[in-house]
Structure formats: structure tokens, C-alpha cells
Amino acid sequence: MNTTSYQTTVARQPILDRNLNTYAYELLYRGDYQPQQGMDTGDTATSQVISHTFVEDNFEKVTGNHIAFLNMTRNLLMSDDPLPFSPKHVVLEILEDVAADIDLVNAVEKLVAQGYRIALDDFIFDETLWPLIHLAEIIKIDILALNEQQLHEHVAILENSDVKLLAEKVETQEQYELCKQLGFHYFQGYFFSRPTLIKDAPLPGNALNILRIVSRLQDPNVDFDEIEELISQDPSLSYKLLKLLNSASLALPKKVDSIKRALVILGLKSVKSWTSLIALSNVELSTPELMTIAMTRAKMCEQLSDHFNCEQDAGFLVGLFSNLDAMMKHQMDELIENLPLTEDVGRALLNQTGNLGHLLQIVKLYELGLWDDITDSPLNIDQLGEAYIDATEWTINTQSSLY
């Protein structure tokens, strides 16, 4: 008897709007698929991978209430089989190497009629693409593939079309500002997570106090009484924590009316994690996605820490502080100097060395979809993928309770 087996690797890259809020996620996926005898190994495999990853159990765990952008092969676009996801959840990306012939255009027209939104990926203008341009809702332009003059020309060509422009591979603040000035609606790339440093400006006292509280909370040697004191000394933090713990979303069996009672009911670990997240969420950020990335890394590092011979508290803190320079707009070494961090945590954050640094490096490679670069991990890609999905689901659920 033949059996079908496959594993799926999935990550996500945020797509931001003009206000730098998260509009959608492009889902990066790779499946190792072994089809049954006589079964097509290309598009059938892709279809199974998509179905398994984004329909059966993982779609909402990875995207939450955001739209997902999915790359589609030619045969999947032209198939008469129904797509295994609702039009309201996805944007279908037509890759640049898909020929825009009459058969494809007819197939895309049917998908649009069903309510599916279409994006043209890695768009380079050609007259033959006009039929697809008229059907598309979003045009994705790789800004690294064009010089500035060509970018202006592409915007001019499309300005009278009923499409929204998405700039992808935006890696610097300058590129973002240029594309925003040209009228782009959406932006993809890690420009927002690269720190725009405020030189020679002191870190605000309230921000520094928040970081010191978070650092101390994650110390494995911190005790029950000190945690209560740390939280209680900040009235805003105490209020927000108690409000959260008594919210309907957590549905605790008993009312929590004090920090001490919270510690008794939930335990040290839960209170430390909740308090750290509430404290850090009070920092004013250029984009909320920075906090989302930090939380996902924190949870994934915490989950995997045992496999890297690290303490879970230290793993959580390293993930949570991993983009602290972008959050605070100060150099990482300057931030670390002002915080009560252990040497291992400091080295991990500065240059990704030591066991904690190795853990953070693996988590960041996975997050970026650079799976082939993960060569020295104690865990295989499937195990990392499971931890990543768990971490994104936890982040989505936690943020819905925090905000």
C-alpha cells in the first residue's frame, strides 16, 4: 500500500502599510513531498503543501487575522479544482516567470470572479502584461531590480491603472521614504527593523527603567518578593497587569486583586513573562511589528533553549531584546551597558556568540526563511518549524490579550 508523507517548513514576512502597520504576511514555505506512485511531483506537491500548512491547522496560527500572500504556480492557477482557502484570507501572487498567455488570463479571470485578489510578483513592465495588470489588485515591484529612474518610469506607467503598488526588498529608511514619496501603498523588507539611530541623545529615563525591570524579571535568581516589589513600584505596570489577569480573555477561576495573589495563582514564570511583555509594550515604536517579531523570537528561543544548553528565562530575554536597538533607536552596545544583563546574554545580543547566541542565530535564520543556511542546529527543520508555528500562535493570542 502506498502512503503519502510530507513535511512543511513555513515562515512569514510582514507587509506594512504607509503608516507602518502590518497589512499582511507573505508566507514563505517549502515542502519535502513524496507523492504516491504515478502522481505528479510538481504542482500536486505544492497543492498538498499549501493545503496542509495553511488550511488544516496552521493558517490562523501563522497569520492571525491578517491576509496571507501566497505564491502560485501556473498549473494551480489554471486548475479547475477549488483552491483550499477562502478568498477573504489570501492574495494570490502570480510569479514573474508565469507566461501571460490567453489561457492563463482566462484562468485568472475566473479566480477574480470568485473573489480572489491577485498580485503580480517581481513586476517588470512588458506590454504583454496589460491583461494581467487589469485583473490585478496589487503590483509588487522589486526595488533592487530597478534603478531610481526605472522606478519612476514604472510608477508613471501604472498611475492610471486601478492597482496598488507594493515595494518589496526595501532594506533602508531612504528606500522607504523614496517609495512612499512615489505613492507606493505597501512596503515589504526589513528596513523597519534596522535601527534609525538617534546619535548623542540619552535614552529616556522611563524607557531605561522599563528595560531594567524586564532584565531583572528574567533573571533566574530573582525571587518571589523581589518580583512583587519590582512590579509594585510602577503603578501603571501594576494596574495593566491586574487588568489583564482579570480580563475575559484569560478567564482565570478567581479574581486577582494583588501582585502577590497573581504570583500564587499563575506562578513565577507566567507573571514574569506577562509583566515583561506589558512593560516593553509601553515603549513607543516606529511600527508595532517590531514588538511582534520580538515576542515571536522570545517564545521560540524559550521553547528551544534546552536543546542549546540554555536557561529558558535567558532564551526568552535574548529573543525579546534581539531587536532592542531598532526599538530604542540606540546602539545595542550602549543599551547593554545600562542594563543588568549576564555576560552570556550580552554576548548573544551583541555578536550572537555562545550557546545563547547560537540559539538566537538559528531562530533568526529560520524566521528569514534562510533554511538552507541552518547547518549546525541540534534540531531539524521540521522541529524548528513546529516551534515557529507555536511561537507565532502564542504571539497572536498574547497580543490579543495585551492590546
C-alpha positions as CSV (number, residue, x, y, z in Angstrom):
1,M,0.0,0.0,0.0
2,N,1.4,3.4,-1.0
3,T,1.4,6.2,1.6
4,T,1.9,9.9,1.2
5,S,4.2,11.8,3.5
6,Y,5.4,15.3,3.6
7,Q,6.9,17.9,5.9
8,T,6.3,21.6,5.6
9,T,8.5,24.5,6.5
10,V,6.8,27.8,6.9
11,A,7.8,31.4,7.8
12,R,6.3,34.8,7.2
13,Q,7.5,38.2,6.1
14,P,5.4,41.3,7.1
15,I,3.9,43.6,4.6
16,L,3.4,47.1,6.0
17,D,1.1,49.9,5.0
18,R,2.0,53.6,4.7
19,N,1.6,54.1,8.5
20,L,3.9,51.1,9.1
21,N,1.1,49.0,10.5
22,T,1.1,45.3,9.4
23,Y,-1.3,44.8,6.5
24,A,-0.5,41.2,5.6
25,Y,2.2,38.5,5.7
26,E,3.8,36.8,2.7
27,L,4.0,33.2,3.6
28,L,7.3,31.5,2.8
29,Y,7.0,27.8,2.5
30,R,8.9,24.8,1.4
31,G,7.6,21.2,1.5
32,D,9.5,17.9,1.2
33,Y,6.8,15.9,-0.5
34,Q,6.9,12.3,-1.6
35,P,3.8,11.6,-3.8
36,Q,2.2,8.4,-4.5
37,Q,3.3,6.4,-7.5
38,G,2.1,7.9,-10.7
39,M,1.3,11.2,-9.1
40,D,2.7,14.5,-10.5
41,T,5.6,15.7,-8.3
42,G,5.3,19.4,-9.0
43,D,2.0,21.1,-8.7
44,T,0.4,18.3,-6.8
45,A,3.1,18.5,-4.2
46,T,2.7,22.3,-4.0
47,S,-1.1,22.0,-3.6
48,Q,-0.7,19.4,-0.8
49,V,1.9,21.6,1.0
50,I,-0.4,24.6,0.8
51,S,-3.4,22.6,2.0
52,H,-1.5,21.0,4.9
53,T,0.1,24.2,6.0
54,F,-2.5,26.9,5.5
55,V,-5.8,25.1,5.8
56,E,-5.7,22.0,8.0
57,D,-4.3,23.6,11.2
58,N,-1.7,26.2,10.7
59,F,-3.2,29.1,8.8
60,E,-4.5,31.2,11.7
61,K,-1.6,30.2,13.9
62,V,0.8,31.9,11.5
63,T,-1.3,34.8,10.2
64,G,-3.9,35.6,12.9
65,N,-6.4,38.0,11.4
66,H,-4.1,39.2,8.7
67,I,-4.2,38.5,5.0
68,A,-1.7,36.0,3.6
69,F,0.1,36.4,0.3
70,L,0.8,33.1,-1.4
71,N,2.9,32.3,-4.4
72,M,1.0,30.3,-7.0
73,T,2.3,28.0,-9.8
74,R,0.8,28.3,-13.3
75,N,-0.9,24.9,-13.1
76,L,-2.5,25.7,-9.7
77,L,-3.8,29.0,-11.2
78,M,-5.3,27.1,-14.2
79,S,-6.6,24.1,-12.3
80,D,-10.4,23.5,-12.2
81,D,-10.0,22.2,-8.6
82,P,-11.2,24.7,-6.0
83,L,-8.5,26.3,-4.0
84,P,-8.3,25.1,-0.4
85,F,-8.7,28.6,1.2
86,S,-11.2,31.4,1.3
87,P,-10.7,34.5,-0.9
88,K,-11.1,36.7,2.1
89,H,-7.9,35.3,3.6
90,V,-5.4,35.4,0.8
91,V,-3.9,37.3,-2.1
92,L,-2.7,35.1,-4.9
93,E,0.8,36.1,-6.2
94,I,1.5,35.4,-9.9
95,L,5.2,34.9,-10.3
96,E,7.2,36.8,-12.8
97,D,8.1,33.6,-14.8
98,V,4.4,32.7,-15.5
99,A,3.6,33.4,-19.1
100,A,0.7,35.8,-19.6
101,D,-1.0,33.9,-22.4
102,I,-4.7,33.7,-23.1
103,D,-5.2,30.5,-21.2
104,L,-3.6,32.0,-18.0
105,V,-5.6,35.2,-18.4
106,N,-8.8,33.3,-18.7
107,A,-8.0,31.2,-15.6
108,V,-7.2,34.4,-13.6
109,E,-10.4,36.0,-14.7
110,K,-12.3,33.0,-13.2
111,L,-10.4,33.4,-9.9
112,V,-11.1,37.1,-9.7
113,A,-14.8,36.3,-10.4
114,Q,-14.7,34.0,-7.4
115,G,-13.5,36.9,-5.3
116,Y,-9.7,36.2,-5.2
117,R,-7.3,39.1,-5.1
118,I,-4.4,39.0,-7.5
119,A,-0.9,40.4,-7.1
120,L,1.8,40.4,-9.7
121,D,5.2,39.5,-8.2
122,D,8.6,40.9,-9.1
123,F,6.9,43.1,-11.7
124,I,8.9,44.3,-14.7
125,F,6.7,46.1,-17.2
126,D,6.0,44.5,-20.5
127,E,3.2,45.3,-23.0
128,T,2.1,41.6,-22.8
129,L,1.3,42.0,-19.1
130,W,-1.6,44.5,-19.6
131,P,-4.3,41.9,-19.4
132,L,-3.0,40.7,-16.0
133,I,-2.5,44.3,-14.8
134,H,-6.1,45.0,-15.4
135,L,-7.0,41.9,-13.3
136,A,-4.6,42.6,-10.5
137,E,-5.3,44.5,-7.3
138,I,-1.6,44.8,-6.3
139,I,1.6,45.2,-8.2
140,K,4.8,44.1,-6.4
141,I,7.9,45.9,-7.6
142,D,11.3,44.7,-6.5
143,I,13.1,48.0,-6.0
144,L,16.5,46.4,-6.1
145,A,15.9,45.2,-9.6
146,L,15.4,48.8,-10.9
147,N,17.4,52.0,-10.7
148,E,15.7,55.1,-9.5
149,Q,14.8,56.3,-13.0
150,Q,13.3,53.0,-13.9
151,L,11.3,53.0,-10.7
152,H,9.9,56.5,-11.6
153,E,9.0,55.1,-15.1
154,H,7.2,52.1,-13.7
155,V,5.1,54.3,-11.3
156,A,4.2,56.6,-14.2
157,I,3.2,53.7,-16.4
158,L,0.9,52.3,-13.7
159,E,-0.5,55.5,-12.3
160,N,-3.7,55.4,-14.3
161,S,-4.3,51.7,-13.5
162,D,-6.6,50.7,-10.7
163,V,-3.8,48.9,-8.8
164,K,-2.0,49.5,-5.5
165,L,1.8,49.4,-5.5
166,L,3.9,47.3,-3.2
167,A,7.6,48.0,-2.8
168,E,9.4,44.8,-2.0
169,K,13.0,44.3,-0.8
170,V,13.0,47.7,0.9
171,E,16.1,47.5,3.1
172,T,16.8,51.1,4.2
173,Q,14.9,54.0,5.5
174,E,15.9,56.1,2.5
175,Q,14.4,53.5,0.1
176,Y,11.2,53.5,2.1
177,E,11.0,57.3,2.0
178,L,11.6,57.4,-1.7
179,C,8.9,54.7,-2.4
180,K,6.4,56.5,-0.1
181,Q,7.1,59.8,-1.9
182,L,6.4,58.0,-5.2
183,G,3.0,56.9,-3.9
184,F,3.5,53.2,-3.0
185,H,0.8,51.8,-0.7
186,Y,2.6,48.9,0.8
187,F,6.2,48.0,1.8
188,Q,8.0,44.7,2.3
189,G,11.5,44.2,3.6
190,Y,13.4,44.6,6.8
191,F,14.1,48.3,6.6
192,F,11.9,48.9,9.7
193,S,13.9,46.5,11.8
194,R,17.2,48.2,11.1
195,P,17.8,50.9,13.7
196,T,17.5,54.5,12.8
197,L,19.9,55.7,15.5
198,I,19.4,58.9,17.5
199,K,23.0,60.0,17.9
200,D,24.2,61.6,21.1
201,A,20.8,61.5,22.6
202,P,20.3,59.9,26.1
203,L,17.9,57.1,26.5
204,P,14.7,58.4,28.1
205,G,14.6,57.6,31.8
206,N,11.2,55.8,31.6
207,A,12.5,53.6,28.8
208,L,15.6,52.7,30.7
209,N,13.6,51.9,33.8
210,I,11.4,49.6,31.7
211,L,14.4,47.8,30.3
212,R,15.9,47.3,33.8
213,I,12.7,45.9,35.1
214,V,12.4,43.4,32.2
215,S,16.1,42.4,32.6
216,R,15.7,41.8,36.3
217,L,12.5,39.9,35.9
218,Q,14.1,37.4,33.6
219,D,17.0,36.7,36.0
220,P,16.6,33.0,37.1
221,N,17.7,34.0,40.6
222,V,15.1,36.7,41.1
223,D,12.8,35.6,44.0
224,F,9.1,35.9,44.7
225,D,9.3,39.0,46.9
226,E,11.6,40.9,44.5
227,I,9.2,40.4,41.6
228,E,6.4,41.7,43.7
229,E,8.4,44.7,44.6
230,L,9.6,45.4,41.0
231,I,6.1,45.3,39.7
232,S,4.5,47.3,42.6
233,Q,7.0,50.2,42.3
234,D,5.5,51.0,38.9
235,P,1.7,51.9,39.4
236,S,1.0,51.8,35.6
237,L,2.6,48.4,35.3
238,S,0.7,47.0,38.3
239,Y,-2.6,48.3,37.0
240,K,-2.1,46.9,33.5
241,L,-1.0,43.5,34.8
242,L,-4.0,43.2,37.1
243,K,-6.4,44.4,34.4
244,L,-5.0,41.8,32.0
245,L,-5.1,39.0,34.6
246,N,-8.8,39.8,35.3
247,S,-9.8,40.1,31.6
248,A,-12.3,37.7,30.0
249,S,-9.6,36.6,27.6
250,L,-7.6,34.8,30.3
251,A,-10.8,33.6,32.2
252,L,-9.0,32.8,35.4
253,P,-11.1,31.0,38.0
254,K,-10.5,33.5,40.8
255,K,-10.2,37.3,40.8
256,V,-6.7,38.5,41.0
257,D,-6.6,41.6,43.3
258,S,-2.9,41.8,44.1
259,I,0.5,41.1,42.6
260,K,1.1,38.5,45.4
261,R,-2.1,36.7,44.5
262,A,-1.1,36.7,40.8
263,L,2.2,35.1,41.7
264,V,0.4,32.4,43.8
265,I,-2.3,31.6,41.1
266,L,-0.1,31.8,38.0
267,G,3.3,31.1,39.3
268,L,6.6,32.9,38.8
269,K,7.2,32.1,35.1
270,S,3.8,33.3,33.9
271,V,3.9,36.5,35.9
272,K,7.4,37.3,34.7
273,S,6.5,36.8,31.1
274,W,3.3,38.8,31.2
275,T,4.9,41.6,33.1
276,S,7.9,41.8,30.7
277,L,5.6,42.0,27.7
278,I,3.4,44.7,29.3
279,A,6.4,46.7,30.3
280,L,8.1,46.5,26.9
281,S,4.8,47.2,25.1
282,N,4.8,50.7,26.8
283,V,7.8,51.7,24.7
284,E,6.8,53.9,21.7
285,L,7.8,52.1,18.5
286,S,8.1,53.1,14.9
287,T,6.0,50.1,14.0
288,P,4.1,47.5,16.1
289,E,5.7,44.7,14.0
290,L,9.0,45.2,16.0
291,M,7.2,44.0,19.1
292,T,5.6,41.1,17.2
293,I,9.0,40.0,16.0
294,A,10.5,40.3,19.5
295,M,7.7,38.3,21.1
296,T,7.9,35.5,18.5
297,R,11.6,35.3,18.9
298,A,11.3,35.3,22.6
299,K,8.8,32.4,22.7
300,M,10.7,30.4,20.1
301,C,14.0,30.9,21.9
302,E,12.4,29.9,25.2
303,Q,11.0,26.7,23.7
304,L,14.2,25.7,22.1
305,S,16.6,26.7,24.9
306,D,17.0,23.3,26.5
307,H,18.3,21.9,23.2
308,F,21.1,24.6,23.2
309,N,22.0,24.1,26.8
310,C,20.5,27.4,27.8
311,E,18.2,28.6,30.6
312,Q,14.6,29.2,29.4
313,D,14.5,32.6,31.1
314,A,17.7,33.7,29.3
315,G,16.4,32.4,26.0
316,F,13.2,34.4,26.4
317,L,15.1,37.6,27.3
318,V,17.6,37.2,24.4
319,G,14.7,36.8,21.9
320,L,12.7,39.7,23.5
321,F,15.7,42.1,23.4
322,S,17.0,40.9,20.0
323,N,15.8,44.0,18.1
324,L,16.1,46.3,21.0
325,D,18.4,48.7,19.0
326,A,15.6,49.2,16.5
327,M,13.0,49.6,19.2
328,M,15.0,52.2,21.2
329,K,16.9,53.8,18.3
330,H,20.2,53.4,20.1
331,Q,23.3,51.2,19.5
332,M,23.0,47.7,21.1
333,D,26.3,48.1,23.0
334,E,25.1,51.4,24.5
335,L,21.9,49.7,25.7
336,I,23.6,46.7,27.2
337,E,25.9,49.0,29.2
338,N,22.9,50.4,31.1
339,L,21.2,47.0,31.8
340,P,21.8,44.3,34.5
341,L,22.4,41.6,31.9
342,T,24.6,38.5,32.4
343,E,27.7,38.2,30.2
344,D,26.1,35.4,28.2
345,V,23.0,37.4,27.4
346,G,25.2,40.4,26.5
347,R,27.4,38.4,24.1
348,A,24.4,36.8,22.5
349,L,22.8,40.2,21.8
350,L,26.0,41.9,20.6
351,N,27.6,39.3,18.3
352,Q,25.5,36.1,18.6
353,T,28.2,34.1,20.3
354,G,28.0,31.4,23.0
355,N,25.1,29.0,23.3
356,L,22.5,31.8,23.6
357,G,24.0,33.5,20.5
358,H,23.8,30.2,18.6
359,L,20.2,29.8,19.6
360,L,19.3,33.3,18.5
361,Q,21.2,32.9,15.2
362,I,19.2,29.8,14.3
363,V,15.9,31.4,15.3
364,K,16.6,34.4,13.1
365,L,17.8,32.3,10.1
366,Y,14.5,30.3,10.4
367,E,12.4,33.5,10.6
368,L,14.0,34.9,7.5
369,G,13.4,31.8,5.5
370,L,17.1,31.1,5.1
371,W,16.6,27.4,5.9
372,D,19.5,26.2,3.8
373,D,21.9,28.2,5.9
374,I,20.9,26.3,9.0
375,T,23.6,23.7,9.1
376,D,24.6,23.3,12.7
377,S,21.4,23.1,14.6
378,P,20.7,20.3,17.2
379,L,17.1,20.4,15.8
380,N,16.0,19.6,12.3
381,I,13.9,22.0,10.1
382,D,10.6,20.2,11.0
383,Q,11.3,20.7,14.7
384,L,12.2,24.3,14.2
385,G,9.1,24.8,12.1
386,E,6.8,23.3,14.8
387,A,8.4,25.7,17.3
388,Y,8.0,28.6,15.0
389,I,4.3,28.0,14.4
390,D,3.7,27.5,18.2
391,A,5.6,30.8,18.8
392,T,3.5,32.8,16.2
393,E,0.3,31.4,17.6
394,W,1.3,32.3,21.1
395,T,2.2,35.8,20.0
396,I,-1.1,36.3,18.2
397,N,-3.0,35.1,21.3
398,T,-0.9,37.2,23.7
399,Q,-1.2,40.4,21.7
400,S,-5.0,40.0,21.5
401,S,-5.0,39.9,25.3
402,L,-2.4,42.8,25.8
403,Y,-4.0,45.3,23.5
